Amino acid sequence: MYAIIRSGGHQYRAEVGKVIDVEKLPYGVDDTVEIADVLLIGDADNTVIGQPLVEGATVKATVIEQFRGEKIMIFHYRQRNNLRKWNGHRQYYTRLRIDEISVK
């Protein structure tokens, strides 16, 4: 069984036991998170598509860690204006382990 969930404006495929990295959530390590934004639930036999969400569906996950991703370098350049500027950015992420997918 799998579910498509929405977190932080992105969509992720969640399966029981799988580890996913989502944008930072305001939870501590070892906290339990219940995600109610379930867009689709499917298994080998059937698929339930939400309109826009699946009614009564939740995904329970455990926070494994809070971390920052790799640094992304941004270079701004304008020709003939002597403008060269470097910027760096590191995104904050939350690593989740999917514990349970339930439909009521």
C-alpha atoms as one frame of an Amber mdcrd trajectory, in Angstrom:
protein
   0.000   0.000   0.000   1.208   3.482  -0.807  -0.071   7.040  -0.507   0.681
  10.323  -2.218   0.932  13.045   0.439   1.365  16.803   0.244   3.801  18.584
   2.544   5.280  22.024   2.068   3.890  22.469  -1.437   5.494  19.255  -2.736
   4.027  15.792  -3.250   5.723  12.628  -1.982   5.092   8.907  -2.396   4.836
   7.353   1.078   5.087   3.620   1.761   5.211   1.931   5.159   8.826   1.638
   6.306  10.128   4.108   3.714  12.182   7.170   4.696  11.402  10.482   2.957
  12.881  13.981   3.204  10.314  16.797   3.319  10.657  20.523   3.836  11.205
  21.504   7.459   8.361  20.699   9.850   8.125  22.196  13.369   8.604  18.909
  15.256  11.442  17.488  17.328  13.328  14.263  16.829  11.303  11.121  17.738
   7.990  13.033  17.579   5.039  11.412  15.823   3.542  13.363  12.921   0.085
  12.757  11.478  -0.307  13.996   7.902  -3.899  14.504   6.751  -3.119  15.892
   3.269  -3.464  12.555   1.470  -4.135  12.992  -2.251  -4.193   9.335  -3.347
  -4.101   5.875  -1.807  -3.364   2.772  -3.815  -2.355  -0.867  -3.626  -2.166
  -3.783  -6.048  -5.958  -4.061  -6.480  -7.489  -0.597  -6.377  -6.717   3.115
  -6.201  -8.641   5.870  -4.417  -8.113   9.374  -5.782  -9.101  12.321  -3.592
 -11.195  15.271  -4.716  -8.803  16.971  -3.699  -8.134  14.910  -0.526  -9.059
  11.343   0.384 -11.706  11.463   3.127 -10.570   9.981   6.460  -7.090   9.031
   5.245  -4.031   9.755   7.379  -0.361   8.910   7.265   1.533   8.547  10.541
   5.273   9.129  10.526   8.138   9.527  13.003  10.696  12.323  12.762  14.174
  10.801  12.422  16.207  14.001  12.143  16.242  17.680  11.223  19.048  18.589
   8.831  20.207  20.949   6.100  20.761  19.987   2.490  23.765  20.625   0.303
  24.781  24.189  -0.441  23.496  25.566  -3.723  25.605  28.332  -5.247  23.802
  31.117  -7.138  25.789  33.365  -9.465  24.381  36.692 -10.698  26.069  38.279
 -13.692  25.323  41.278 -15.899  27.503  41.836 -18.867  29.218  45.225 -19.356
  28.145  46.377 -15.854  30.915  44.779 -13.780  28.274  42.971 -11.721  29.291
  39.564 -10.452  27.673  38.349  -7.257  27.736  34.940  -5.542  25.076  33.725
  -3.141  24.725  30.436  -1.328  21.664  28.682   0.066  21.124  25.587   2.222
  17.556  24.324   2.600  16.261  22.929   5.900  14.727  19.438   5.729  12.961
  16.968   8.019  13.572  13.231   7.553  10.449  11.117   8.205   9.982   7.369
   8.557   6.491   6.289   7.478   4.899   4.104  10.164   1.297   3.644   9.112
  -1.170   4.462   6.326  -4.801   4.299   7.397  -8.183   4.884   5.743 -11.389
   5.124   7.744
